[in-house]
């Protein structure tokens, strides 16, 4: 009997060939244990294992794969096919260095404390070769050559961690200082850090985490995902958003087995020379694969690039690359990030801009305009001023210069200032950075809301005297002022602003699909890396509207 197992490329994120070759080695070596004849066929976007053998052996082989084949963010199993004959031509994976990756079964075997293979990194593995491992004990270097020595060193280091001492580890991500997370006495972490929950159960107990994020964390690529702590646990962490990664190296995973009464540790850049730890040899240091995961399992890689000096619309190149790679002929495209906001249509091999965004960002000028509008607006402004005298007095004292922006994230900053989330001073000398800080404050406050529905904030398109469509941002600000006067709590109101903006752009995309027969939408910009906004945007899109990210998600 002959069969074929087909695998397809989902997305090129990081170490693509390394992951593919590891999967191919698992397939071929597992097949050989069942006395199967195999060959690998591969292209840039797929690979296939063809296997020949007794029917029962083939059945046992496919069952065994369910336990030994890890999940990947980049490669997925497509289908099993019955063959009449093996393909006449085939290409084997080119010889590769060891990936230093372990299968789920191999990891389970070496991490069971009651197993004779516990801590045995020197056993025979499918594609893992132990590097030179050295135990640093009180500055004395001791080579580790067997499981017993590794167990004793990890036991010693775990005791230091429990006694609130930090240790040193050389990991695939470089040199790291390790600090134990203690829920009863949280350590003070100042520098940039990565938090390592010991397992998915720990991640679920500490953080607000979706099913899609859980699945992504546990994949072969071991991505870095920013999570928000549960409300009652916020005070335990140094920041409101915590970059998390599951143990990505056997030594890290084994160390966690000696700390089972705890749930994780921090990795930071070493601030001083440490006298205790474990050093492994790696030719190069990797960078973590940082991603955001949407509710529809959309994976967006945090990939940023310097803005080309000659580019007035840098995201256009990112859109074009996605259109080319996905063979798109007509689609929508939205950029919402550090640069001017753009909503575009692509058809007839060119981009069209149905709407351009411009808004006044000097709140002193905005208040003057509101004073001249209809009686309802004047009454709203009068009541808002009475309730927020200090804030309005500060805003009215700003220099009366027009400050126009084409970035709708600045509208969020204006909303934050009106909600008194960010002080309006000093607006000078760096007005733009102040507005960006206000936007960040609003996103952070929205992130504290745990519900799924907020108040409807007005994001409405109008026509000017010339018949040109524009977004009435003054109406948006009036809506925010009205809800604040009504006493709506800040977390709920900020989420409502975010939610309403997501709905506005989703509805705009739907309307363009209906009016211009475009299909789906390409998204780009740092705003879509905010999971809360991304999920709401996906929620409001038509269910059959495909969302595609860009290889470069923003330009700095």
C-alpha positions as CSV (number, residue, x, y, z in Angstrom):
1,X,0.0,0.0,0.0
2,X,1.2,3.5,-0.8
3,X,0.1,6.9,0.7
4,X,1.1,10.5,0.6
5,X,1.0,13.1,3.4
6,X,0.8,16.7,2.1
7,X,1.9,19.7,4.0
8,X,1.5,23.4,3.0
9,X,3.2,26.7,3.9
10,X,0.7,28.9,5.8
11,X,3.0,31.9,6.4
12,X,6.7,32.6,6.3
13,X,7.5,34.0,9.8
14,X,11.0,32.9,10.9
15,X,13.5,30.0,10.5
16,X,11.2,28.5,7.8
17,X,13.7,26.0,6.3
18,X,14.8,24.9,9.8
19,X,11.2,24.1,10.8
20,X,10.5,22.3,7.5
21,X,13.6,20.1,7.7
22,X,12.8,19.2,11.3
23,X,9.3,18.1,10.3
24,X,10.7,16.1,7.4
25,X,13.2,14.4,9.7
26,X,10.3,13.5,12.1
27,X,8.3,12.1,9.2
28,X,11.1,10.0,7.7
29,X,12.5,8.6,11.0
30,X,9.1,7.8,12.4
31,X,8.3,6.0,9.1
32,X,11.4,4.0,9.3
33,X,10.5,2.7,12.7
34,X,7.5,1.1,11.0
35,X,9.6,-0.4,8.2
36,X,8.2,1.9,5.6
37,X,10.0,3.0,2.4
38,X,9.8,6.8,2.0
39,X,10.7,9.7,-0.1
40,X,10.2,13.5,0.3
41,X,9.0,15.8,-2.4
42,X,9.2,19.5,-1.8
43,X,8.7,22.9,-3.3
44,X,9.1,26.4,-1.8
45,X,5.5,26.3,-0.5
46,X,4.9,22.6,0.2
47,X,6.4,19.2,1.0
48,X,5.1,15.7,0.7
49,X,6.1,12.4,2.4
50,X,5.3,9.4,0.2
51,X,5.4,6.1,2.1
52,X,5.2,2.5,1.0
53,X,4.6,-0.5,3.2
54,X,2.1,-3.0,4.8
55,X,-1.3,-1.5,5.4
56,X,-1.2,-2.1,9.2
57,X,2.3,-0.5,9.4
58,X,1.0,2.6,7.5
59,X,-2.0,2.8,9.8
60,X,0.3,2.6,12.9
61,X,2.6,5.2,11.4
62,X,-0.1,7.8,10.9
63,X,-1.4,7.2,14.4
64,X,2.1,7.6,15.8
65,X,2.4,11.0,14.0
66,X,-0.4,12.5,16.0
67,X,1.7,12.2,19.1
68,X,5.2,13.0,17.6
69,X,4.5,15.7,15.1
70,X,4.4,19.2,16.7
71,X,2.1,22.0,15.6
72,X,3.7,24.8,13.6
73,X,2.6,28.4,12.8
74,X,4.2,28.1,9.4
75,X,3.4,24.6,8.1
76,X,0.2,22.7,8.2
77,X,-1.0,19.2,7.3
78,X,-3.3,19.4,4.2
79,X,-4.4,15.9,3.4
80,X,-3.6,12.2,3.2
81,X,-3.8,10.6,-0.3
82,X,-3.7,7.0,-1.4
83,X,-1.2,6.5,-4.2
84,X,-1.0,3.9,-7.0
85,X,2.8,4.4,-7.3
86,X,5.6,6.4,-5.8
87,X,6.5,9.5,-7.8
88,X,9.3,8.9,-10.3
89,X,11.3,11.9,-9.2
90,X,11.9,13.2,-5.7
91,X,14.1,15.6,-3.8
92,X,15.4,14.9,-0.4
93,X,16.0,17.8,2.0
94,X,19.5,19.0,1.6
95,X,21.8,18.1,4.6
96,X,21.3,20.4,7.4
97,X,22.9,21.0,10.8
98,X,20.9,19.8,13.7
99,X,17.9,22.1,14.4
100,X,18.3,21.4,18.2
101,X,14.6,20.9,18.4
102,X,12.8,18.1,20.2
103,X,9.5,16.4,19.4
104,X,6.7,16.4,22.0
105,X,7.4,12.8,22.8
106,X,11.1,13.5,23.3
107,X,10.3,16.4,25.6
108,X,7.9,14.4,27.6
109,X,10.4,11.7,28.1
110,X,13.3,13.9,29.4
111,X,11.1,16.1,31.6
112,X,9.4,13.3,33.7
113,X,11.0,13.4,37.1
114,X,10.3,9.7,37.7
115,X,11.8,8.7,34.4
116,X,15.3,7.2,33.9
117,X,15.7,9.6,31.1
118,X,15.0,12.7,33.2
119,X,17.4,15.5,32.2
120,X,19.2,13.2,29.7
121,X,20.1,15.6,26.9
122,X,22.8,13.1,25.8
123,X,20.3,10.5,24.6
124,X,19.7,9.8,20.9
125,X,17.1,12.2,19.4
126,X,15.7,12.8,16.0
127,X,17.3,16.2,15.5
128,X,18.8,17.4,18.8
129,X,22.5,17.4,19.5
130,X,23.6,18.6,22.9
131,X,25.9,21.6,22.7
132,X,28.7,22.1,25.1
133,X,27.1,22.7,28.4
134,X,28.9,24.3,31.4
135,X,27.7,24.8,34.9
136,X,28.9,28.0,36.5
137,X,29.1,27.6,40.3
138,X,30.4,30.5,42.3
139,X,32.4,31.5,39.2
140,X,33.9,28.0,38.8
141,X,33.3,26.4,35.4
142,X,32.2,22.7,35.6
143,X,31.5,20.8,32.3
144,X,28.2,18.9,32.3
145,X,28.4,15.5,30.6
146,X,25.5,13.4,31.9
147,X,22.0,13.6,33.3
148,X,23.0,13.3,37.0
149,X,25.3,16.3,36.7
150,X,22.6,18.3,35.0
151,X,20.1,17.4,37.7
152,X,22.4,18.4,40.5
153,X,23.2,21.8,38.8
154,X,19.6,22.6,38.2
155,X,18.7,21.7,41.8
156,X,21.4,24.0,43.0
157,X,20.3,26.9,40.7
158,X,16.6,26.4,41.6
159,X,17.5,26.8,45.3
160,X,19.2,30.0,44.6
161,X,16.2,31.3,42.7
162,X,13.9,30.4,45.5
163,X,16.2,32.3,47.8
164,X,15.6,35.4,45.6
165,X,19.0,35.3,43.9
166,X,19.2,35.6,40.2
167,X,21.1,33.3,38.0
168,X,22.7,33.3,34.5
169,X,21.6,31.3,31.5
170,X,23.0,31.3,27.9
171,X,19.9,30.6,25.8
172,X,19.2,30.5,22.0
173,X,18.0,34.1,22.5
174,X,21.3,35.2,24.1
175,X,22.6,35.7,27.6
176,X,19.8,36.2,30.1
177,X,19.5,36.9,33.8
178,X,16.8,34.7,35.4
179,X,14.6,36.0,38.2
180,X,11.9,33.8,39.8
181,X,8.3,35.1,39.7
182,X,6.9,34.9,43.3
183,X,3.2,35.7,43.6
184,X,3.6,36.3,47.3
185,X,6.5,38.7,47.0
186,X,6.7,39.9,43.4
187,X,10.2,40.9,42.3
188,X,10.8,44.5,41.2
189,X,11.7,44.4,37.5
190,X,12.9,47.6,36.0
191,X,14.5,46.8,32.7
192,X,12.8,45.4,29.5
193,X,11.9,41.7,30.2
194,X,10.4,38.6,28.9
195,X,8.1,36.5,31.2
196,X,8.3,32.7,30.8
197,X,5.2,30.9,32.2
198,X,6.3,27.3,32.8
199,X,3.3,25.8,30.9
200,X,0.0,26.7,29.3
201,X,-1.9,26.1,32.5
202,X,0.3,28.8,34.2
203,X,-0.3,31.2,31.3
204,X,-4.1,30.6,31.6
205,X,-4.1,31.2,35.3
206,X,-2.2,34.4,35.2
207,X,-3.3,36.1,32.0
208,X,-6.3,37.0,29.9
209,X,-5.5,34.6,27.0
210,X,-7.6,33.4,24.1
211,X,-7.7,29.9,22.7
212,X,-5.9,31.1,19.6
213,X,-3.1,32.6,21.7
214,X,-2.8,29.4,23.7
215,X,-2.5,27.4,20.5
216,X,0.1,29.8,19.1
217,X,2.3,29.8,22.3
218,X,2.5,26.0,22.2
219,X,3.7,25.7,18.6
220,X,7.1,24.6,17.5
221,X,8.2,28.3,16.8
222,X,7.6,29.3,20.5
223,X,6.5,32.9,19.6
224,X,6.5,35.9,22.0
225,X,3.0,37.2,22.6
226,X,2.1,40.2,24.7
227,X,-0.7,39.3,27.2
228,X,-2.6,41.3,29.8
229,X,-2.6,40.0,33.4
230,X,-6.0,39.1,34.9
231,X,-7.5,42.1,36.8
232,X,-6.8,40.7,40.3
233,X,-3.2,40.0,39.4
234,X,-2.2,43.3,37.7
235,X,-0.2,44.4,40.7
236,X,2.0,41.4,40.5
237,X,3.6,42.4,37.2
238,X,5.8,45.4,36.4
239,X,3.7,46.5,33.4
240,X,0.1,46.4,32.2
241,X,1.1,44.3,29.2
242,X,3.5,41.4,29.6
243,X,5.6,39.8,26.8
244,X,5.2,36.1,27.3
245,X,6.9,33.0,25.8
246,X,6.8,29.4,26.9
247,X,10.1,27.6,27.7
248,X,11.9,27.7,24.3
249,X,15.0,25.7,25.3
250,X,15.3,22.2,27.0
251,X,17.4,23.7,29.9
252,X,14.7,26.3,30.6
253,X,12.0,23.6,30.6
254,X,14.0,21.3,32.8
255,X,14.8,24.1,35.3
256,X,11.0,24.7,35.6
257,X,10.6,21.1,36.8
258,X,12.6,22.0,39.9
259,X,10.3,25.0,40.6
260,X,6.9,23.3,40.5
261,X,5.5,25.4,43.3
262,X,6.0,28.5,41.1
263,X,4.5,29.5,37.8
264,X,7.2,31.3,35.8
265,X,10.3,33.5,35.8
266,X,11.6,36.6,34.1
267,X,14.4,36.8,31.6
268,X,16.2,40.2,31.5
269,X,19.4,41.4,30.0
270,X,22.2,40.9,32.6
271,X,23.0,44.1,34.4
272,X,26.1,42.7,36.2
273,X,28.3,39.6,36.1
274,X,26.6,36.7,37.7
275,X,28.5,33.9,39.4
276,X,26.0,31.0,39.0
277,X,24.3,29.6,36.0
278,X,24.5,27.4,32.9
279,X,26.2,28.3,29.7
280,X,25.5,26.5,26.4
281,X,27.2,27.1,23.1
282,X,25.2,28.6,20.2
283,X,26.8,29.8,17.0
284,X,24.4,32.8,16.8
285,X,21.7,34.4,18.9
286,X,18.1,34.3,17.6
287,X,15.6,37.0,18.1
288,X,12.2,36.0,19.5
289,X,9.3,35.7,17.0
290,X,6.9,38.4,18.3
291,X,3.3,38.1,17.0
292,X,-0.2,39.2,17.6
293,X,-3.0,36.6,17.2
294,X,-6.5,37.6,16.0
295,X,-9.7,35.9,17.0
296,X,-9.8,34.2,13.6
297,X,-6.3,32.8,14.2
298,X,-4.8,35.6,12.0
299,X,-1.1,35.8,12.8
300,X,0.6,39.2,12.5
301,X,4.4,39.3,12.9
302,X,5.8,42.4,14.7
303,X,8.1,43.3,11.8
304,X,9.1,46.9,11.5
305,X,11.3,48.6,9.0
306,X,12.9,52.0,8.7
307,X,10.9,54.4,6.5
308,X,12.5,54.9,3.1
309,X,13.8,58.4,2.8
310,X,12.1,58.8,-0.6
311,X,8.7,57.3,0.4
312,X,5.7,59.5,1.0
313,X,3.5,56.5,1.5
314,X,5.8,53.7,2.7
315,X,2.9,51.2,3.4
316,X,2.1,51.2,-0.3
317,X,5.1,49.0,-0.9
318,X,3.9,46.6,1.9
319,X,0.4,46.5,0.2
320,X,1.9,45.8,-3.2
321,X,4.0,42.9,-1.8
322,X,1.0,41.3,-0.2
323,X,-1.1,41.7,-3.4
324,X,1.7,40.1,-5.4
325,X,2.3,37.2,-3.0
326,X,-1.4,36.4,-2.7
327,X,-2.2,37.0,-6.4
328,X,-5.0,39.5,-5.6
329,X,-6.8,41.4,-8.3
330,X,-9.2,43.6,-6.3
331,X,-9.1,44.2,-2.6
332,X,-9.3,46.9,0.1
333,X,-6.3,48.1,2.0
334,X,-6.1,50.0,5.3
335,X,-3.0,51.5,7.0
336,X,-3.5,52.6,10.6
337,X,-0.2,53.3,12.3
338,X,2.6,55.8,12.9
339,X,2.1,57.6,9.6
340,X,-1.0,59.2,7.9
341,X,-4.0,57.0,7.8
342,X,-4.9,55.5,4.4
343,X,-7.9,53.6,3.2
344,X,-7.4,52.4,-0.4
345,X,-9.1,50.2,-3.0
346,X,-7.0,48.1,-5.4
347,X,-8.5,47.2,-8.8
348,X,-7.5,47.5,-12.5
349,X,-3.9,47.1,-11.3
350,X,-3.9,50.5,-9.4
351,X,-4.8,52.0,-6.1
352,X,-7.7,54.4,-5.6
353,X,-8.3,56.6,-2.5
354,X,-12.1,56.9,-1.8
355,X,-11.6,59.0,1.3
356,X,-8.8,61.1,2.8
357,X,-8.5,61.9,6.5
358,X,-7.6,65.3,8.0
359,X,-8.3,66.6,11.4
360,X,-7.5,69.6,13.5
361,X,-5.5,68.5,16.6
362,X,-5.2,71.9,18.4
363,X,-7.9,71.6,21.1
364,X,-7.9,75.4,21.6
365,X,-9.0,75.8,18.0
366,X,-11.4,72.9,18.3
367,X,-13.1,74.5,21.3
368,X,-13.5,77.8,19.3
369,X,-15.2,75.9,16.5
370,X,-17.6,74.1,18.9
371,X,-18.6,77.5,20.3
372,X,-19.9,78.6,16.9
373,X,-21.9,75.4,16.2
374,X,-25.6,74.7,16.9
375,X,-27.3,75.4,20.2
376,X,-27.1,71.7,21.3
377,X,-23.3,71.7,20.8
378,X,-23.0,75.0,22.6
379,X,-25.0,73.7,25.5
380,X,-22.8,70.5,25.6
381,X,-19.6,72.6,25.6
382,X,-21.0,74.8,28.4
383,X,-21.9,71.9,30.6
384,X,-18.6,70.1,29.8
385,X,-16.6,73.3,30.7
386,X,-18.5,73.6,34.0
387,X,-17.6,70.0,34.9
388,X,-14.0,70.3,33.7
389,X,-13.0,73.9,34.4
390,X,-9.2,73.3,34.9
391,X,-8.9,71.1,31.8
392,X,-10.8,73.5,29.6
393,X,-8.8,76.5,31.0
394,X,-5.5,74.8,30.1
395,X,-6.7,73.9,26.6
396,X,-8.0,77.4,25.9
397,X,-4.6,78.8,26.8
398,X,-2.8,76.8,24.1
399,X,-1.3,78.8,21.2
400,X,-4.0,79.5,18.7
401,X,-2.2,77.8,15.8
402,X,-3.8,75.3,13.5
403,X,-2.3,71.8,13.8
404,X,-3.7,69.5,11.2
405,X,-3.0,65.7,11.1
406,X,-3.8,63.0,8.7
407,X,-3.4,60.2,11.3
408,X,-6.6,59.1,12.9
409,X,-4.6,57.7,15.9
410,X,-4.2,61.4,16.8
411,X,-8.0,61.5,17.2
412,X,-7.7,58.9,19.9
413,X,-5.1,61.1,21.6
414,X,-7.5,64.1,21.5
415,X,-10.2,61.9,23.1
416,X,-7.8,60.8,25.8
417,X,-7.0,64.5,26.7
418,X,-10.7,65.3,26.9
419,X,-11.1,62.4,29.2
420,X,-8.3,63.8,31.3
421,X,-6.2,60.6,30.9
422,X,-3.2,62.6,29.8
423,X,-2.2,66.1,30.8
424,X,-2.5,68.6,28.0
425,X,0.8,70.2,29.0
426,X,3.5,70.4,27.9
427,X,2.3,70.5,24.3
428,X,5.5,72.2,23.3
429,X,8.1,71.8,22.2
430,X,7.1,68.3,21.1
431,X,3.4,68.4,20.4
432,X,3.3,65.2,18.4
433,X,5.0,63.0,21.0
434,X,2.5,64.4,23.6
435,X,-0.4,63.4,21.4
436,X,1.1,59.9,20.8
437,X,1.5,59.5,24.6
438,X,-2.2,60.4,25.0
439,X,-3.2,57.8,22.4
440,X,-1.1,55.2,24.3
441,X,-2.9,56.2,27.6
442,X,-6.3,55.6,25.9
443,X,-5.3,52.2,24.6
444,X,-4.0,51.2,28.0
445,X,-7.2,52.3,29.7
446,X,-9.3,50.5,27.1
447,X,-7.2,47.4,27.8
448,X,-8.5,47.3,31.4
449,X,-12.1,46.8,30.2
450,X,-13.0,43.1,30.2
451,X,-16.3,43.2,28.3
452,X,-17.1,42.9,24.6
453,X,-19.4,45.9,24.0
454,X,-18.9,49.6,24.6
455,X,-21.0,52.7,24.1
456,X,-21.4,53.8,20.4
457,X,-19.1,56.7,19.7
458,X,-20.0,58.7,16.6
459,X,-17.7,58.0,13.7
460,X,-19.7,59.4,10.8
461,X,-19.0,60.2,7.2
462,X,-20.4,63.5,5.9
463,X,-20.2,65.5,2.6
464,X,-18.8,68.9,2.4
465,X,-20.1,71.7,0.1
466,X,-18.2,70.3,-2.8
467,X,-19.7,66.9,-2.3
468,X,-16.4,65.4,-1.0
469,X,-16.8,62.7,1.7
470,X,-15.0,63.3,5.0
471,X,-15.0,61.9,8.6
472,X,-16.6,64.4,11.0
473,X,-14.1,64.2,13.8
474,X,-15.8,67.0,15.7
475,X,-18.8,64.8,16.0
476,X,-16.6,62.1,17.4
477,X,-15.2,64.5,20.0
478,X,-18.7,65.8,20.9
479,X,-19.9,62.2,21.4
480,X,-17.0,61.5,23.8
481,X,-17.7,64.7,25.8
482,X,-21.3,63.7,26.1
483,X,-20.6,60.2,27.4
484,X,-18.0,61.6,29.9
485,X,-20.7,64.1,31.2
486,X,-23.1,61.2,31.6
487,X,-20.6,59.6,34.0
488,X,-19.6,56.6,31.9
489,X,-16.5,55.1,33.5
490,X,-13.2,55.7,31.7
491,X,-12.4,52.0,30.9
492,X,-15.8,51.4,29.3
493,X,-15.7,54.7,27.4
494,X,-12.1,54.2,26.1
495,X,-13.1,50.7,24.9
496,X,-16.2,52.2,23.3
497,X,-14.0,54.6,21.3
498,X,-11.7,51.8,20.2
499,X,-14.7,49.5,19.4
500,X,-16.5,52.2,17.4
501,X,-13.4,53.0,15.3
502,X,-13.0,49.3,14.5
503,X,-16.6,49.1,13.5
504,X,-16.3,52.3,11.4
505,X,-13.4,50.8,9.3
506,X,-15.0,47.4,9.1
507,X,-18.2,49.0,7.8
508,X,-16.2,51.1,5.3
509,X,-14.5,48.0,4.0
510,X,-17.9,46.2,3.7
511,X,-19.4,49.1,1.8
512,X,-16.4,49.2,-0.6
513,X,-16.8,45.5,-1.2
514,X,-20.4,46.0,-2.1
515,X,-19.9,49.1,-4.3
516,X,-16.7,48.2,-6.1
517,X,-16.7,44.4,-6.0
518,X,-13.5,44.3,-4.0
519,X,-12.8,41.2,-1.9
520,X,-11.3,41.2,1.6
521,X,-8.8,43.7,3.1
522,X,-5.1,44.0,3.6
523,X,-4.2,45.6,7.0
524,X,-0.9,47.3,7.9
525,X,0.1,49.5,10.8
526,X,0.9,49.2,14.5
527,X,-2.7,49.6,15.5
528,X,-3.5,46.2,14.2
529,X,-0.9,44.7,16.6
530,X,-3.2,45.8,19.4
531,X,-5.2,42.6,19.9
532,X,-8.2,44.4,21.4
533,X,-8.6,46.6,18.3
534,X,-7.7,43.7,15.9
535,X,-10.4,41.4,17.4
536,X,-13.1,44.1,17.3
537,X,-12.2,44.9,13.7
538,X,-12.4,41.3,12.6
539,X,-15.7,40.9,14.6
540,X,-17.4,43.7,12.6
541,X,-16.2,42.6,9.1
542,X,-18.4,40.3,7.0
543,X,-17.7,36.7,7.9
544,X,-16.6,35.9,4.3
545,X,-14.2,38.9,4.2
546,X,-10.6,37.6,4.3
547,X,-8.1,39.6,6.3
548,X,-4.5,39.6,5.2
549,X,-1.5,41.1,7.1
550,X,1.7,42.6,5.6
551,X,5.2,41.2,5.9
552,X,6.2,44.6,7.2
553,X,3.6,45.8,9.7
554,X,4.9,49.4,10.2
555,X,7.6,51.8,9.4
556,X,9.7,53.7,12.0
